[in-house]
Amino acid sequence: MRKTWVKRENIYYKPFYKQKSKMLFLLIFLIGISFITYQAFSLNQLPSPWNLQQLQQLKQKHKQMMQSLGSKQLDVDFFIGTPPPQNAQESGHADELQSAIKIIRGTRLFDYDAYKPNFEGKFKCLDNSKEIPFDHVNDNYCDCETDGSDEPGTNACANGRFYCKYQKRHITGRGLDVHVHSSRVNDHVCDCCDGSDEWATNSKCLNSCA
């Protein structure tokens, strides 16, 4: 007997819910719809950017922040324990000087946190060699003999460094901190371009930083 072949379509047909690829795409689609709906709901909960009262509040907060940043950037390079000069008080900047960060003379901003008294009221040498009372900083006597870090503004230490007040930086913030040897501080020779190394002498240094 001759055999005849009969074509049977969908002989291995599977229901839709058993086809894994289609179910995966459907799940991703539902998740996307849910995410878009959640984002739209969240945006509706945000305050309107055209609310004038909120805009004024934001402007006021921004102004306060800029004023606080400006006061922090003031450079008050006086000795610890000495009052500010009279011309600063007469010029009406006494309140700004009180709120400004007091930067010890001859130091750099990178070491600002290191020149703060610890919980015992002491100063630790930058090389961690010893601790001294904080009022011994810049007292014209070298206590940290190894690195001279306790006398950044005087010439008491033989191996100390005096960082000039003016630091020229590239627009990217790169560059080395300009410093002179401690022996050149108050030697009647202007080494820093702003003359900040001759703070105790009567040398009339011309500002050549520009």
Secondary structure by P-SEA (a helix, b strand, c coil): cbbbbbbbcccccccccccaaaaaaaaaaaaaaaaaaaaaaaaaaccccccaaaaaaaaaaaaaaaaaaaaaaccccccccccccaaaaaacaaaaaaaccccccccccccccccccccccbbbccccccccccccccccccccccccccccccccccbbbbbbcbbbbccccccccccccccccccccccccccccccccccccccccc
